[in-house]
Amino acid sequence: MSVDLEPLYRAPLAAWVAERKALAATVKAAGDRDGAAAIGKLARPTPAAWAANQLWFHARALFDRLIEITRALGRGDLTAAGEQRAALAALKARAVELCAAIDQPASDAMLAKLDTNLRALAAHGWGDVAPGQLAVDLPPPGFDAMSEFSLVAAAPTPPPPPAPAPPPRPTLTVVPSPDDAEARRRAEAEAARAAAARAEAQAAYRRRAERVTAARAAERAAQTRAAEAAAALALVRAELDRAELAVADARARAAAAEREVAAAEAALGEPPA
């Protein structure tokens, strides 16, 4: 029996274990006991692995862009380093938004591990794991992510031939290349935009957290007022019950008194003419 695990790995991290249990029960009910047992053994993703999965599902264009930039960097295009940092910053900002949407913390430690996971996935792919189903944090990709560049840099070069004594060297003024300056400017601009996006995402997360806290406080206050109103209503009803009992008792006493008067009058007989 083929089981689609993608809905499980899309589930919020807090509900992941419950979703796994429900899926295993469904598969077992369908008659696949081995498949249910295998699902029951699936490891719950770490927070950073879960975030990488969600970016694969919900930010595919950014994810694909990171892979493209990382490949360019592996071919020795060092100008792509700034673009890679910007792409990573944009993906982490999107991860903060996804966490905020389900009230899940996005700590600096988790984002640092997410950065490593994204670099490793961009360099090596998902390996034996289906895309979007990462469960453990990955090690840093290391220099092998720049394999083509490393091979070129490591190629042996012949020793230079002996050269005659150079003439006196004139004083030179080094002027930065316009291309280098433009690349640096673009990288700095991308980094600034990514930092702004991260700051805005964190601010949005804080605003949402404040709204959730205020809503929960209002809900608790409303529950308190409702409990107080219910208690007051119960007290009024008790007072009303006591009043009704008092009225009934008074009526019973009056009826008894009337009967006593009637009995006394009957005992005395008719008054003389």
Phi, psi and omega in degrees: 000125179273128183245130177276111183269354184301316179301326178296314183283347173278343186294151174303147185298323181294335182258006189297314183295318179296320178295321178297317180297317180295319179295317179298321179295321179296315181294320179295319179296332178281357176102000182259084182292321179295317178297320178297319179295320179295320178295319180297338180268357180297135181281138175292131182297149170292161179304320181287324176293318177300317180297320177298320177298316182295325177294324176297321182282320193249351180222050187298322182298316178295320180297313180297324178296319178299318179298317180298316180294319181296322177295320177297320178295322178294335178276002177099008178278089184292342177292345179282352182299315178296321178294325178295317179298319180295319179295319178296318179297319179295320179293320180291324175297321178293324178296321177299319178297317180296322178292318181297327182296337180239020178057039178256132181299146175232081185285164177297324180296318179295318181293327177295317177293324177297320177303314179296317179300316182295319178298317181293317179295321180293328182277321189241351184080192186271351178065230181280352182269138175295141180306133180085008183234035178288138181242336183237157177285144185262154175285160178301147184291335179074191184286347181291348175291343178246047190300313183296318179295321181296320180296319179294317183292330184273353182297133181292145178245141180294150179294146181290147178291156178301141182240147176293163179301128183289152175289168178305134184276131177287159176287127182248147174248118182278122179251124180300143177294135177302326180294317179297317180296320180293319178296319179295320179297317179296318180297317179295321179294317178298317179296320179295318179295320179295319178296320178295319179296319178296316179299318180295319179296318179294321177296319178296321178297317179296318180298317179296318179298319178296319179295319179296318179298315180296319180296320180292322177296318178297321179296318178295320179296319179296320178296321178296315179296320178296320179295319178296318179296320179296320178294318179297318179297319178297321179295317179298317179297321178296317178298319179296319178299317180296321179295318179296321177296320179295318178297315179298321179295318180296319178297319179297318179296318180297317179297320178296319179296318179298320178295321179296319179296315180298321179293320179295317179296321179295323180292325181285340181077192181284141176292150181297153182285000000 
